[in-house]
Structures are given as structure tokens and as C-alpha cells.
Amino acid sequence: MSCDADGHCVTCSDEGVPMRVVATNAEGLAVCAGGVEVMTDLVGDVEPGDELLVHAGVALARLGGREADG
């Protein structure tokens, strides 16, 4: 899955939203700013401070943080 230069999902033409991880929970979900829980199956393990591109409650890509910077 990928996004175009404007941050829109090329699969459904909807917009992905950048979100910063503030915690993880016991269910393996990322808890982002505002308490939003996000599935991270497509991007792997995350930790607080990682920034993700999120669409429909699913992290599609890393925007910043550990692995995106490498």
C-alpha cells in the first residue's frame, strides 16, 4: 500500500492521516495522540514517538521514528 504526494491512499483515494504513537497496549495496538487505537500489522512493532500514516484505523506506513529514519 502506498500514498501519493498529497498523502491520499492510492487504493481507495481516501486520505491517510499522520499520527504519533504515544503508547502500546496489551492487545498489541498502537495508542496514538487523542487515544486512537491503531493496528500496526503492516508496519511491525512500534514504540512511542514513531509517526505513522493511518487510514481507517490501520497504520499503512512509517513517516518518522526508528525505522523510517534509517
ABEGO torsion letter per residue (X at the ends): XBBBAAGBBAAAGBBBBBBBBABBBAAGBBBBBGGBBBBAAAAEBBBBGBBBBBBGGBBABBABEAAAAX
